[in-house]
Amino acid sequence: MKSEFLKYYNKRLHLEDIDLGEIAGEVGTPCYVYSRRSFEQAWHQYNSAFKERAHRICYAVKANDNLSILKALALIGSDFDVVSIGELHKVTAAGGNPAGVVFSGVGKTRGEITDALKAGIGCINLESCEEFERLESVAASLGACVNVAVRVNPNVDPKTHPYISTGLKDSKFGVPIDDARELYQRISASKWLNPSGIACHIGSQITSVDPIIEAVRHVVDLALGLKVIGIKITNIDVGGGLGIDYAGETPPTIKELVDGLCQTVPEEFKLVLEPGRSIVGPAGLMLTRVEFIKKTKDKNFVIVDAGMNDLLRPALYDGWHDVLTHCENLSGVEGEICDVVGPICETGDTLAKNRRLLVSEGDLLAVVDCGAYGAVMGSNYNARLRCAEVLVDESSYSVVRRRQTFDSLISDEKDVLIT
Ligand SMILES: *Cc1c(COP(=O)(O)O)cnc(C)c1O
């Protein structure tokens, strides 16, 4: 991990000022551990890069929706981007203001739209003409006015993993940019909908500013075209998507991205950003303990107590995470090439392939850079309990999600058990 908050001190791996061995001893493994200073600093980097320019930073909740992380971000002034009503409930439960929330997603139900309008949502990002009709009918029945942005699909290749590309013309996301003008005319004719913005989000883990800037140019052209026909847009929402350094990638810095955006978007528009991964990704790691070293003729396996139900990214996207030992290896011995695998009955349950590690049974490992799209994708597969999450804040730490209990795992089935 390249986080400045993770380092060896007295031969032991520390996050901020805390020895990770202390957390593993008290909380158990597997568990996620987050650095509060790391994600707050990333948020402040976004915020200060705008200088005097009007902007809003809407943290993308789906990257990590832990209530304490949402609360910490709300406290420093963050707004939020949600993709389900559940995420909106989490934001409000954490003290976030619904008026500062943008609601994206291709499949919002009538129920979700109704609840979002009743909560006083800041903006609904529409992803289709069909959704426009649904939103208008819900708003009319509630007698509620609502700000909307159309998420346009600019047909730009973000050059990232296909599963996290969202702005190509065959993608399910957004409205083809050429169809957007007609939709804005319908929105502006509506008594209930206010066309306040244009949104786009072309993908995730993007490692160059070029595709983002290219997409935003198309959005600016659309905004200026709408102005000519009397439709005044105030916000340009450029989505999230900035990549992080997992395996030696060299993404632009937050400042480079924001500078590029400020140069591309005329001052008359307020810039809205929806970063997720670049805020929480480098701030989190997963602690796991070695159960066995299994050697076969062809391979060495380090079998650990965390699996794909705890961290899905390697199985789902071929995601690469560096694996560090808790004890600094100063022996001069390099260790052998091995695969770090979990206990789950799936070959896909491999957390890291072909790594050189000097480890033995009982050792503690940190799988790094998994603050984003880590714990949120956890599941109970193989009847495994959802793991604990811990927040480190300088020289103190606290559990911000308890390890699930077996009672909670079975309660929804036990009450309705057949006789
Ligand atoms: C996922 C998502 C984001 C955040 O993407 P990151 O790559 O995590 O920054 C922002 N906006 C929308 C609409 C999304 O779906």
The ligand as a Tripos MOL2 file, in Angstrom:
@<TRIPOS>MOLECULE
LIG
   15    15     1     0     0
SMALL
NO_CHARGES

@<TRIPOS>ATOM
      1 C1        -19.8000    3.8050   -8.5450 C.3       1 LIG1
      2 C2        -20.1840    5.1900   -8.8750 C.ar      1 LIG1
      3 C3        -19.3740    6.2560   -8.4830 C.ar      1 LIG1
      4 C4        -18.0620    6.0830   -7.7630 C.3       1 LIG1
      5 O1        -17.0760    5.5040   -8.5580 O.3       1 LIG1
      6 P1        -15.5720    5.3610   -8.0200 P.3       1 LIG1
      7 O2        -14.8650    4.7000   -9.1440 O.co2     1 LIG1
      8 O3        -15.6270    4.5350   -6.7900 O.co2     1 LIG1
      9 O4        -15.0520    6.7390   -7.7460 O.co2     1 LIG1
     10 C5        -19.8000    7.5340   -8.7840 C.ar      1 LIG1
     11 N1        -20.9730    7.7540   -9.4370 N.ar      1 LIG1
     12 C6        -21.7720    6.7420   -9.8320 C.ar      1 LIG1
     13 C7        -23.0430    7.0460  -10.5300 C.3       1 LIG1
     14 C8        -21.4060    5.4290   -9.5690 C.ar      1 LIG1
     15 O5        -22.1950    4.4340   -9.9710 O.3       1 LIG1
@<TRIPOS>BOND
     1     1     2 1
     2     2     3 ar
     3     2    14 ar
     4     3     4 1
     5     3    10 ar
     6     4     5 1
     7     5     6 1
     8     6     7 2
     9     6     8 1
    10     6     9 1
    11    10    11 ar
    12    11    12 ar
    13    12    13 1
    14    12    14 ar
    15    14    15 1
@<TRIPOS>SUBSTRUCTURE
     1 LIG1         1 GROUP 0 **** ****
